[in-house]
Amino acid sequence: MTRHAARPMTVLGSVSEADFLRRYWQREPLLVRGALQHSADLVDGDELAGLACEDAVDARLVIHDAARDAWQCEDGPFDAQRFATLPARGWTLLVQAVDQHLPEIAALLERFAFLPRWRLDDVMVSYASDGGGVGPHFDHYDVFLIQARGARRWQIGQRCDAHSALRDHPRLKLLADFTPAVEHELHAGDMLYLPPGIAHQGTAMGDDCITCSVGFRAPAHAELLQGAAAQLAEKLPEDARYRDTAPAIDADPYCINDAALQSLRAVWDALAPERIDAALAHAFGCQLTEPRHPERIGEHSESTPEIAARRLGGRGSLRLVHDPASRFAYAPCGERALLFVDGEAYHTSAELARGVCHARIALRELRDEHDRAVLLELLAQGSLSVRGR
C-alpha cells in the first residue's frame, strides 16, 4: 500500500480539527490569534507588485475615494509606474493564485490538510495602503483570511444570500446595506475564518498591510447538474427518442399535456441509480479540478517524460511533483477509481488514483498497462513530473 506523509501543523491554534468541523466549518466565523508564525516571510509588497506586472497574472487595483464614497477597479497587468501614481491612502492591490508563483505561499496550503484538498481553490494576496479595502461584501465560498504583515480591521455583519441588495457598481459586488455586529483587529500571524454568506469588510490600519485569502471552491448546483445531465445524455443511443402514447395525443393539437411530460419523465426514472451516481461523480470531479490557468501547466516541470518512463521500470517508489497550476482528486468506483486531473476524468486502479493524488506511487503497484499509459500522459502534459533523477 502506498504510504502518505503525516499531516503538518494546522492553522487552528488551540481549536481541534474535530471541533472546528463540528462548530465552525460552514457555520460560524472563527478568530485564531497567532495562527501562523513567521507570516512576514511569506511575501512582501515588492514581490506582489512584480507579479501584478506580469501578463499571465490576474491582478486588480481597487481604489476608494472616501470623501465621495466612490469605488474604482482596474485590471492588470500593470506598468510599474502605475504604483508611483497611486493616492497616499485608500487603495488595494489584489493578486490571484499567488500559490502558483511563490513556493512559500504554496506551502501554506498544506496547513489546511484537515479539509478536502479538492475544495481548495487558490491563495489571493492583497497589499493595502492605510484605509484600503474592497468594501462591504459577502462570498459564496469559505475563506481563511491570514494577516501576513501589518494590521487590518475586520467588521463582520449580517448573513446574506442571492436576494441581498447590492450597490450599483459595474465591477464590485458591494452590499447596499452593511450592519457590522463584530469587529476584530488582526495583526501579523492572526487568522479569521468566514463561512459562506457572511457580510464582512476589511480595512487596512496603516501601510504595508498584506493579507492572504485562502479560498475554497463551491460549484453551483446548476453547473453540477448541467454537467451530470450532459454526461448521461452522451451515453444515450441516437435512436432513443420520444414516442407518443395514446393519452399524450391531446384534443388540442397545440397542448403538451401531462401524459406527454410523464412519458419523458419515464426516461429519467428508467436510469439506473449507479448511472446517475457515476454522472454526478464525473461532473463533480471534472468541475472541481478545472484549472484556473491551464496555460501554465508544465511551466515548472522538473523532469521529462523520457526520464519518467525509464524510472517506471525501477524498484521502490516513484516520487511525483504536482504542477502548481494543476488540480487533482479521485472518487472510488467499485474496485477501481475515477482519477480527476485538470478537468479530465481517467478510469484507473484505486492504487494509481491515490498515488497520483498523494504524489507517491509504489512501483510494484504499477502493473496495469492502462495505468502506466495514464501516468505517462499526465507526465507528458506537465500535470506531473518526477522528483529527482
C-alpha positions as CSV (number, residue, x, y, z in Angstrom):
1,M,0.0,0.0,0.0
2,T,1.3,3.5,-0.8
3,R,2.3,5.4,2.2
4,H,1.4,9.1,2.7
5,A,3.2,11.7,4.7
6,A,1.9,12.8,8.1
7,R,-0.1,16.0,8.3
8,P,1.7,19.2,9.0
9,M,0.6,21.6,11.7
10,T,-2.8,23.4,11.0
11,V,-3.7,27.0,11.5
12,L,-6.4,26.4,14.0
13,G,-4.4,27.2,17.2
14,S,-6.0,25.6,20.2
15,V,-9.1,24.6,18.3
16,S,-9.0,20.9,17.4
17,E,-9.9,19.8,13.8
18,A,-12.9,17.9,15.1
19,D,-14.2,21.0,17.0
20,F,-13.6,23.2,14.0
21,L,-15.6,20.9,11.7
22,R,-18.4,20.5,14.2
23,R,-18.8,24.1,15.4
24,Y,-17.5,26.4,12.8
25,W,-17.0,25.0,9.3
26,Q,-19.6,26.5,7.0
27,R,-21.5,27.7,10.2
28,E,-19.8,30.4,12.2
29,P,-16.8,32.7,11.9
30,L,-13.7,31.9,14.0
31,L,-10.8,34.2,15.0
32,V,-7.4,32.5,15.7
33,R,-4.7,34.6,17.3
34,G,-1.1,33.6,16.3
35,A,-2.3,31.0,13.8
36,L,0.8,31.3,11.7
37,Q,4.4,32.0,12.8
38,H,6.8,33.9,10.6
39,S,4.0,35.1,8.4
40,A,6.0,38.1,7.3
41,D,8.3,35.7,5.4
42,L,5.5,34.7,3.0
43,V,5.6,37.6,0.6
44,D,6.4,41.3,0.5
45,G,4.9,44.2,-1.3
46,D,7.6,44.4,-4.0
47,E,7.1,40.7,-4.9
48,L,3.4,41.2,-5.2
49,A,3.7,44.3,-7.3
50,G,6.2,42.5,-9.6
51,L,3.7,39.7,-10.1
52,A,0.9,42.2,-10.9
53,C,3.0,43.5,-13.8
54,E,3.2,40.1,-15.5
55,D,0.9,39.3,-18.4
56,A,-0.2,35.9,-17.2
57,V,-1.2,37.0,-13.7
58,D,-4.7,38.1,-12.6
59,A,-4.4,41.3,-10.7
60,R,-6.7,44.2,-9.7
61,L,-6.4,47.6,-8.1
62,V,-9.3,48.8,-6.0
63,I,-9.3,52.5,-5.1
64,H,-11.7,54.1,-2.7
65,D,-12.3,57.8,-2.6
66,A,-13.7,58.1,0.9
67,A,-14.8,61.7,0.6
68,R,-17.2,60.8,-2.3
69,D,-17.6,57.1,-1.3
70,A,-16.7,56.2,-4.8
71,W,-15.0,52.9,-5.8
72,Q,-12.8,52.4,-8.8
73,C,-11.5,49.0,-10.1
74,E,-8.6,48.5,-12.6
75,D,-7.4,45.2,-14.1
76,G,-3.8,44.2,-14.6
77,P,-1.2,43.7,-15.9
78,F,0.1,47.0,-14.6
79,D,3.0,49.1,-15.6
80,A,5.4,49.6,-12.7
81,Q,4.9,53.3,-12.9
82,R,1.2,52.9,-12.1
83,F,2.2,52.2,-8.4
84,A,4.0,55.5,-8.2
85,T,0.9,57.4,-9.2
86,L,-1.5,55.9,-6.7
87,P,-3.0,58.1,-3.9
88,A,-1.5,58.2,-0.5
89,R,-4.2,56.0,1.0
90,G,-7.4,54.0,0.3
91,W,-6.1,51.6,-2.4
92,T,-5.6,47.8,-2.5
93,L,-3.7,45.6,-4.9
94,L,-5.1,42.1,-5.2
95,V,-3.3,39.2,-7.0
96,Q,-4.9,35.9,-7.6
97,A,-3.3,32.4,-7.5
98,V,-0.1,33.6,-5.8
99,D,0.4,30.0,-4.7
100,Q,1.2,29.1,-8.4
101,H,4.1,31.5,-8.4
102,L,5.6,31.6,-4.9
103,P,6.6,28.3,-3.2
104,E,6.2,29.9,0.3
105,I,2.6,30.6,-0.5
106,A,2.0,27.2,-2.0
107,A,3.4,25.6,1.2
108,L,0.7,27.5,3.2
109,L,-1.9,25.2,1.6
110,E,-0.5,22.2,3.5
111,R,-1.8,23.8,6.7
112,F,-5.3,23.1,5.5
113,A,-4.9,19.3,5.1
114,F,-7.8,18.7,7.5
115,L,-10.2,19.9,4.7
116,P,-10.8,18.3,1.3
117,R,-7.9,19.2,-1.0
118,W,-10.3,19.2,-4.0
119,R,-12.2,22.1,-2.4
120,L,-9.1,24.3,-2.2
121,D,-9.1,27.0,-4.9
122,D,-6.2,29.3,-4.6
123,V,-4.5,31.9,-2.4
124,M,-5.3,35.5,-3.3
125,V,-2.9,38.0,-1.7
126,S,-3.7,41.7,-1.2
127,Y,-1.5,44.6,-0.4
128,A,-3.3,47.7,1.0
129,S,-2.3,51.2,1.9
130,D,-3.8,52.8,5.0
131,G,-7.6,52.7,4.8
132,G,-7.5,50.4,1.8
133,G,-10.1,47.6,1.3
134,V,-12.6,46.3,-1.2
135,G,-15.8,47.4,0.6
136,P,-18.6,45.5,2.4
137,H,-19.4,42.3,0.6
138,F,-20.0,38.6,1.1
139,D,-18.7,35.5,-0.6
140,H,-20.4,32.3,-1.8
141,Y,-17.4,30.2,-0.5
142,D,-15.4,29.6,2.6
143,V,-12.3,31.8,3.1
144,F,-9.5,31.9,5.6
145,L,-8.0,35.4,6.0
146,I,-4.4,35.3,7.2
147,Q,-2.7,38.6,8.2
148,A,0.8,38.3,6.9
149,R,2.1,41.8,7.6
150,G,0.7,45.0,9.1
151,A,-2.8,45.2,10.6
152,R,-6.3,45.1,9.3
153,R,-9.7,45.8,10.9
154,W,-12.4,43.3,10.0
155,Q,-16.0,44.1,10.6
156,I,-18.5,41.1,10.4
157,G,-22.1,41.7,9.7
158,Q,-25.3,40.0,8.7
159,R,-25.9,36.8,6.8
160,C,-26.6,37.4,3.1
161,D,-27.9,35.4,0.1
162,A,-28.8,35.9,-3.5
163,H,-31.5,38.3,-2.5
164,S,-29.3,40.7,-0.6
165,A,-29.3,44.2,-2.2
166,L,-26.1,45.3,-3.9
167,R,-24.9,48.8,-4.8
168,D,-25.0,49.8,-8.5
169,H,-21.3,49.2,-9.5
170,P,-20.2,47.7,-12.8
171,R,-17.4,45.7,-11.3
172,L,-17.6,45.3,-7.5
173,K,-20.4,43.5,-5.7
174,L,-20.7,45.9,-2.8
175,L,-23.6,45.5,-0.3
176,A,-26.1,48.3,-0.3
177,D,-26.7,47.7,3.4
178,F,-24.0,46.6,5.8
179,T,-24.6,46.3,9.6
180,P,-21.4,45.3,11.4
181,A,-22.0,43.4,14.6
182,V,-18.5,42.2,15.5
183,E,-15.1,43.8,14.9
184,H,-11.6,42.3,15.1
185,E,-8.2,43.8,14.6
186,L,-5.8,41.3,13.0
187,H,-2.1,41.6,13.3
188,A,0.7,39.6,11.7
189,G,0.1,35.8,12.2
190,D,-3.6,36.2,13.1
191,M,-6.3,34.5,11.1
192,L,-10.1,34.9,10.6
193,Y,-12.3,32.2,9.1
194,L,-15.5,33.2,7.4
195,P,-18.2,30.7,6.2
196,P,-20.2,31.5,3.0
197,G,-22.8,34.2,3.1
198,I,-21.4,36.3,6.0
199,A,-21.1,40.0,5.3
200,H,-17.7,41.5,6.0
201,Q,-15.4,44.4,5.4
202,G,-11.6,44.6,5.9
203,T,-9.8,48.0,6.2
204,A,-6.0,48.4,6.4
205,M,-4.8,50.0,9.6
206,G,-1.6,51.7,8.3
207,D,0.5,50.9,5.3
208,D,2.3,47.6,4.4
209,C,-0.9,45.6,5.1
210,I,-0.7,42.2,3.5
211,T,-3.5,39.6,3.7
212,C,-3.5,36.1,2.3
213,S,-7.0,34.8,1.4
214,V,-7.3,31.0,1.2
215,G,-10.5,30.3,-0.7
216,F,-12.4,27.1,-1.3
217,R,-14.3,26.2,-4.4
218,A,-18.1,25.9,-4.2
219,P,-19.5,25.0,-7.6
220,A,-23.1,26.0,-8.2
221,H,-25.7,23.2,-8.2
222,A,-26.9,24.4,-11.6
223,E,-23.4,23.8,-13.1
224,L,-23.0,20.4,-11.5
225,L,-26.4,19.2,-12.6
226,Q,-25.8,20.5,-16.2
227,G,-22.6,18.6,-16.3
228,A,-24.2,15.4,-15.0
229,A,-27.1,15.7,-17.4
230,A,-24.7,16.1,-20.3
231,Q,-22.8,13.0,-19.2
232,L,-26.0,11.0,-19.0
233,A,-27.2,12.3,-22.4
234,E,-23.9,11.4,-24.0
235,K,-24.5,7.7,-23.2
236,L,-28.0,7.5,-24.6
237,P,-28.2,5.9,-28.1
238,E,-29.2,8.0,-31.1
239,D,-32.4,6.0,-31.7
240,A,-33.7,6.5,-28.2
241,R,-36.3,9.1,-29.0
242,Y,-39.7,10.4,-27.7
243,R,-42.7,8.2,-28.7
244,D,-46.4,9.2,-28.2
245,T,-48.7,7.3,-26.0
246,A,-52.4,7.4,-26.7
247,P,-53.1,9.8,-23.7
248,A,-50.3,12.1,-24.9
249,I,-52.3,13.0,-28.0
250,D,-54.5,15.8,-26.7
251,A,-57.7,17.1,-28.2
252,D,-56.0,20.4,-28.5
253,P,-53.2,19.8,-31.1
254,Y,-51.1,22.7,-29.5
255,C,-51.2,21.3,-26.0
256,I,-48.3,19.4,-24.4
257,N,-50.3,17.6,-21.8
258,D,-49.2,15.8,-18.6
259,A,-49.2,12.4,-20.3
260,A,-46.6,13.6,-22.8
261,L,-44.5,15.0,-19.9
262,Q,-44.8,11.8,-17.9
263,S,-43.5,9.7,-20.9
264,L,-40.4,11.9,-20.9
265,R,-40.1,11.6,-17.1
266,A,-40.1,7.8,-17.5
267,V,-36.8,8.1,-19.4
268,W,-35.2,9.6,-16.2
269,D,-36.9,7.1,-13.9
270,A,-35.6,4.3,-16.0
271,L,-31.9,5.3,-15.5
272,A,-30.1,3.0,-13.1
273,P,-29.1,4.8,-9.8
274,E,-25.5,3.8,-10.3
275,R,-25.5,5.6,-13.7
276,I,-26.8,8.8,-12.1
277,D,-24.2,8.5,-9.3
278,A,-21.4,8.0,-11.9
279,A,-22.6,11.0,-13.9
280,L,-22.7,13.2,-10.8
281,A,-19.2,12.0,-9.7
282,H,-17.9,12.7,-13.2
283,A,-19.3,16.3,-13.2
284,F,-18.2,16.9,-9.6
285,G,-14.7,15.8,-10.1
286,C,-14.2,17.5,-13.5
287,Q,-15.5,20.8,-12.4
288,L,-13.6,20.9,-9.1
289,T,-10.3,20.1,-10.8
290,E,-10.8,22.6,-13.7
291,P,-7.5,24.5,-13.6
292,R,-7.8,28.3,-13.2
293,H,-4.8,28.8,-15.5
294,P,-4.4,25.8,-17.9
295,E,-1.8,27.6,-20.0
296,R,0.6,27.5,-17.1
297,I,0.6,23.7,-16.7
298,G,4.0,22.3,-17.4
299,E,5.9,25.6,-16.9
300,H,7.6,24.2,-13.7
301,S,8.2,20.6,-14.8
302,E,11.2,19.1,-13.0
303,S,11.7,16.2,-15.4
304,T,10.9,14.9,-18.9
305,P,8.5,12.1,-19.8
306,E,11.6,10.2,-21.1
307,I,13.2,10.3,-17.6
308,A,9.9,9.2,-16.1
309,A,9.5,6.3,-18.5
310,R,12.9,5.0,-17.5
311,R,12.1,5.3,-13.8
312,L,8.9,3.2,-14.2
313,G,11.0,0.1,-14.7
314,G,12.8,0.5,-11.4
315,R,12.0,-0.5,-7.8
316,G,10.8,1.2,-4.7
317,S,8.5,4.2,-5.2
318,L,8.1,6.9,-7.7
319,R,8.1,10.4,-6.1
320,L,6.0,12.8,-8.1
321,V,5.6,16.6,-8.2
322,H,2.2,18.3,-8.8
323,D,2.5,21.2,-11.2
324,P,1.4,24.3,-9.2
325,A,-1.3,25.1,-11.8
326,S,-2.8,21.6,-11.8
327,R,-5.5,20.2,-9.6
328,F,-6.1,16.5,-8.5
329,A,-8.9,14.4,-7.0
330,Y,-10.3,10.9,-7.2
331,A,-13.5,9.1,-6.5
332,P,-13.8,5.4,-5.7
333,C,-15.6,3.4,-8.4
334,G,-16.2,-0.1,-7.3
335,E,-12.8,-1.8,-7.1
336,R,-11.3,0.9,-9.3
337,A,-11.4,4.7,-9.3
338,L,-12.1,7.8,-11.3
339,L,-9.0,10.0,-11.3
340,F,-9.6,13.6,-12.0
341,V,-6.8,15.8,-13.2
342,D,-7.2,19.3,-14.6
343,G,-10.8,18.9,-15.5
344,E,-10.4,15.5,-17.1
345,A,-11.5,12.0,-15.8
346,Y,-9.5,8.8,-16.1
347,H,-10.6,5.3,-15.2
348,T,-7.7,3.8,-13.3
349,S,-6.9,1.4,-10.5
350,A,-7.5,2.7,-7.0
351,E,-3.8,2.5,-6.2
352,L,-2.8,4.7,-9.1
353,A,-5.5,7.3,-8.3
354,R,-4.4,7.6,-4.7
355,G,-0.8,7.5,-5.6
356,V,-1.1,10.3,-8.2
357,C,-3.1,12.5,-5.8
358,H,-0.7,11.9,-2.9
359,A,2.4,12.3,-5.3
360,R,3.9,8.9,-4.5
361,I,3.5,5.6,-6.2
362,A,4.9,2.2,-5.2
363,L,6.3,0.8,-8.5
364,R,5.3,-2.7,-7.6
365,E,1.7,-1.5,-7.8
366,L,2.2,-0.1,-11.3
367,R,1.5,-3.3,-13.2
368,D,-1.6,-2.3,-15.3
369,E,-0.7,-1.1,-18.8
370,H,-3.6,1.3,-18.8
371,D,-2.4,2.8,-15.5
372,R,1.0,3.2,-17.0
373,A,-0.4,4.9,-20.1
374,V,-2.4,7.3,-17.9
375,L,0.6,8.2,-15.8
376,L,2.8,8.8,-18.9
377,E,0.0,11.0,-20.4
378,L,-0.1,13.1,-17.2
379,L,3.7,13.4,-17.2
380,A,3.7,14.3,-20.9
381,Q,1.2,17.1,-20.5
382,G,3.1,18.5,-17.5
383,S,0.5,18.0,-14.8
384,L,3.0,15.7,-13.1
385,S,6.8,15.5,-13.1
386,V,9.2,13.0,-11.4
387,R,11.2,14.2,-8.4
388,G,14.9,13.6,-8.8
389,R,16.8,11.8,-11.5
